[in-house]
Every structure is written in structure tokens, then in C-alpha cells.
Amino acid sequence: MNIFPTIDIQRFRDDQLSGNEGFSYSELNGVHHIQDPHRHFFFLFVLFEKCTGRHMIDFKDYDIQDRQIHILFPNQVHSWTLDSGTKGYQLMVDKECFERFSPHFRLPFAYYQRNPIITLSEETFILLRTEFWAIHKELDAVDCLSDIIHSRVAVIASILSKEVQRISSDVYNNPYSLRLIQLQELIEDNFRGEKSVAFYADKLHISTSQLSKICRQYLHVSPIQLIQQRLVLEAKRLLKSTDLSIKQIAFDLGFVDAPYFSNFFKQHVGMSPKEFKSE
């Protein structure tokens, strides 16, 4: 059985170029491998200037390209393989500090967790790199002011939000964008206990058929698929990063019993929870 460890920001202090209690800044140059998947207790922004390689986030592989930013939230599982020629910048932010600028993300965190990689325009990349460099400089200063760092990270969040809304105009610049945002927030808050589409439709004050139509038109999936995808992801995380029994995980995710959960998991993943846990 391969349990994914959960790593605190302190583990990365030796490799940082600058940092304080709530932040850590470092750079990536050349080949770099994270062979053993793990989770973080903190938030991670990785800005790639140049890179090819693969990044696994929450059991999904992504191609790494130049001018991308990768956003990881606490408890997301990841590993990567970065090829030679890599040049990138990492900013780690602990949970308490993150809460101060999180309102500057205009879309729900669920969106960024489902879409953790953003390919940037050259203009946006330069803006973000400038902020990363300024944070590094401030963290390195003898008279470092945390308020300046918080303000610059808030700028990063605002720039990202603007870029996401530009590239995702078909999803979030439509008459139903607010409801789609609210739906993802509701699923994130309630997926363990509420698995019926009717619950979410009622909270959004629309019919189940209307909710289904909106999701299929703009997200290209049904509401029940969104709920099931979130359940499967959490099940995978718990199976790989905790020593909870399958019965305990089934209970945590709101299933009536372990066999029902096992059947659900196998239907969506193609193997049983036991097989996935020991893979």
C-alpha cells in the first residue's frame, strides 16, 4: 500500500531563496522530479517561464508548457517531471495568510481545483513574473513588511481571475454564470451529504431540468456527473493519503455502506477501492 504523505511548508525551507513564517519563495532551474506523489498543507503557485514535462494533479496528468501558472490547494495530490531547460518560480503560502487575499479570486476555489493550470498570454505572464520577483525581493529585505507581500499576492489573485474570465468566457460570461459559480460552491460544501440534483436545484431556485440544461450547455457535463466527479476525487485522495479503512471512507463520504461505495467507485474508476489503494 502506497500512502501519499502530507507535507508542511517547513519541509521546503532549505531550498527557498527567501521566505518568512507564512511565505516561501524558490525557483526551478533544469531537470526536477517529484517521483513520489504527496499532498501539501499550504497553497502553491508555480509560474513556469520555460518548461516541458508532465504534472500530475489529483490523479490527472497535464502537459507543462511555457508561460503557464499551476495552482495547488491544500490536500491536492501532485507529482511532476520537469525536463531540462526548465525555468520557473514557486510561491508557497500557508493557509492563514492565504485567507487574507482569497477574496481576490473572483471564481470559486472549486473552479481552480478543476482547472489547476492556466496558460497565460505574454502580457499576463510578464505581469505575474513582476509580482513574483517583487515578492522575492521583499521577502529578502531586512525590513520586510508582510503587508506588502499580502498586497502583491492579492494582485496575483486578481490578475489570475481576470485572465481566467478572459479565457473561459464561454462558461462564465453568460446569463447563467452566477448560477454555475454557485453550483460549484454548493457541491464543494455539500458533496458528502447531498448527492441528489434536486437538492442543488432547490438551493439555486431552479428546476432540475433547467439545471441539467445549463450544465450540459456550458460545462458539457450533467449535474450528477459533477457531484460524482467530486466524490470520486475525494475517495481517491482518502484512499491514497490516509490509513482509513474502506468502510470509514464510505461513511465519511456519506455512503450507506462499504459495498455500495465499492460498487460506485469501481463503476467510475474501473477498479475496486482496495485495488486502487494498493496500486
N, C-alpha and C positions, 0 to 999 in steps of 0.2 A: 504494500500500500504506500502510495506516494502522497504525503501530506504537504501542501503548499504552505510555507511559513508566512507569517505576517511580520513585516519589518518596520521598525520605527525610524524616524528621520535621523536619530543619533548614529545609526549604523553607517551613514554616509558622510559623517563629519570629516573623516580622514582624507576624503577625496575632494572636498569642497575647496573652491578658490576663495570664497568669502561666505559669511553667514553670521547669524545671531540665534537667539533662542527659538524664534519662530520661523526663520527662513534659512535656506541653504542654496547657494549658487555654485554650479560647477559646469565644466564644458566637456564635450565629447569630441575626440580627435582620433580618426583612424578606426581600425577594427575594434569592435566591442561586442561581447557576447554575454547575454544573461541566459544561461542554459537551463537553470532550474527555475520554473515559474514561481512567483511569490506574490503576496499582496502587501499593500502599504497601509499605515495608519494615517498617512498625510496625503495632501494633494500634490500632483506633479504636472508641471508644464514642461514639455520638451520641444524646443524650437529648432528644427533642422534647417540649416542653410544649404548644405550639400549632403546627400546620403542616398545610398541604395541598400536595401536589405528587407527584412521581414520583422514585423512587430505583432506578437500575439497578445490580444487584449480580450479578456473574458472569453477565451476559447475560440476566438475568431482571428484568422491571420489577415494582416494588412500589408500591402506593399508600401515601403517607405520611399518617398521621393523628395527632391529638392523643394525648399520653401513650403514646408508643412509644419503645423504645430499639432502635437499629440497631447491630449488632456486625460489624465487619470485621476479618478476619485478614490477615496479610501475604500478598501475591500475589493477593488477590481483586481483580477489576476492578470499578470503580464510576464512576458519574456521577450527578448529580441535578439536578432543577429544583425549587426551593423557592419557593412563592408568597408574596405579601405577607401580613403578619401572622405570619410565622414567628418562633418563639421557641424556641431550643434551646441545648444545651450540648455541647461537644465535649471529649473527653479522649483524647489520643494517648499511647500507651505504647510505648516501644521494646522490642525482643524480649527483651533481657537482664532488664529489670525485670519484664516480663510473666511470665517463667518463675518468679519468686518467688511469685506468687499464683495461678498457673494451676491448682494442685491444688484450689483452692476451687470450680472449675467441676465440678459433680458428673457431668455428662454429657460424652461425648467431644466434642472440638472439631468432629468431623465433623457432629454434630447442629446446632451453631450455624452452621456454614458452609452447611448445607442449609436452615436456618431462621434467617436473619440478623436478622429483625425480630420483636420481641416487643411485643405490645400489652399494656399494663400496667393493673392495677387502680389506682384513685386512691390507695389506701393505699400500694401498692408504688412508684408514681411519686413520691410525696412522700418516701418513704424514700430513693430513689435521688437525687432532687434535693438532698436534705440532704447526702448524701455528696459529690456533685459540688461543691456550694458550699463545703463544708469543705475539700476538696482545693484548690480555687482559693484560699481564704484561707491555707492552709498554704504553698502554693507562692509566695504573695505575701509571706510573712513574711520578715523579715531573718534570723531564726534558724530557717529552715525545716529540719525534720527529715524525711529521706527515709523513716525507719521509720514515721512517722505516715501518710505518703502510701501506702506499701505496704499498711499495715493497712487503710486506708479503701478502697483498690481491692480488697482481698481481701473486704471486706464487700460491695462492689458485686457481685462474682462470686458470693458466697453468696446474696445476695438474688435475683439473676437465676436461679440454679439452683433455688431454692425456687419462684419464680414459674413457671419452665418446667415443673417437675414438677407444679404445680397445673393448668396449662392443657393439659398433654399427658398427663393421667392415663391415657387410653385406650392410649397407646403404652408408657409407662414404669412404670405401676402395674399390672402384670400378671405372671403367673407366668414370662413369658419376657423380662422387661425387661432382665435382666442379659445374656442372650444377644444381644439386639438391640443393646445398647450395645457388646458385644464385637465383634459383626459389623461395625458401622460403623468401629470402631477398626482391625479387621483389614483392611477394604477400603482405608482411608486409608493404611495402611502397605504394602499389597501389590498394589494395583491394577495397577501397571505390569507386574509379573512373573507374577501369578497371576490368571487370568481364568475359571477353572472354579469352579462352585458346589461341586464335590466337595472342593476344597482348603479352602474356608471351613467347610463342614460338618464335615470331619475335624478342623479346629482347634477347633471348638465341641463335638466329640464327640457329634454327632447325625447322622442320615441326611440326605441331600439332600432327600428328600421332606418330612421334618419341618421342615427349614429353610425350604423353599418355603412350606409351610403357615403357619408363624409369620409370615413376611414379608408374605404376602398378607393375613393376618388383621389384623395390627397396623400395617403400613406401607403396605398397599394396593399394593404392587409386588412383583415376584418378585426373588429374589436376583440373578439375572443382569442384571435391569434396574438394580439398584443399582450393580453393577460397571460396567456400560456407561455409566450416567449420569456416574460419576466419571471414566471415560476420556474421554468427550466434553467434559466441563468442562475437564479439563486440556489436551486438544487445543486447545480454543478459546483458553485462556489463552496457550499457547505460540505459537499462530498469530498472535495479536494483540499480544503483548508481547515477542516475541523476533524475531531475524532468522534463526533456524534454518530450514533447508530442510525441505520436507515429508518428505524421506527421513530427515533427522536426527530429526524429531519422531516419525515412525513407529518408529524404532529406540528412542528414549527411552521410548516408551510400550509397548514390548515386542511390536510387530507384526513379522511375519516379513519384510515388505517394504512399500514405499510404496504399491503398487496395492491391497494388502489393506487397509491403513489408509485409503486414499482411499475405497474402497467402503464400509467401515464408517462413516466419517464422513458420507458422503453419505446413507447409509441413515437415519442418526439426525438429521441437520441439514437435509437437503433440498438441499444444495449441496456442491460439492467443497471440499476444503481450500484449494485455490488461489482459488476464488471467494470463500470466506469471508475469507481473508487480505487480499484486495484490495478487499473490500466497503467 
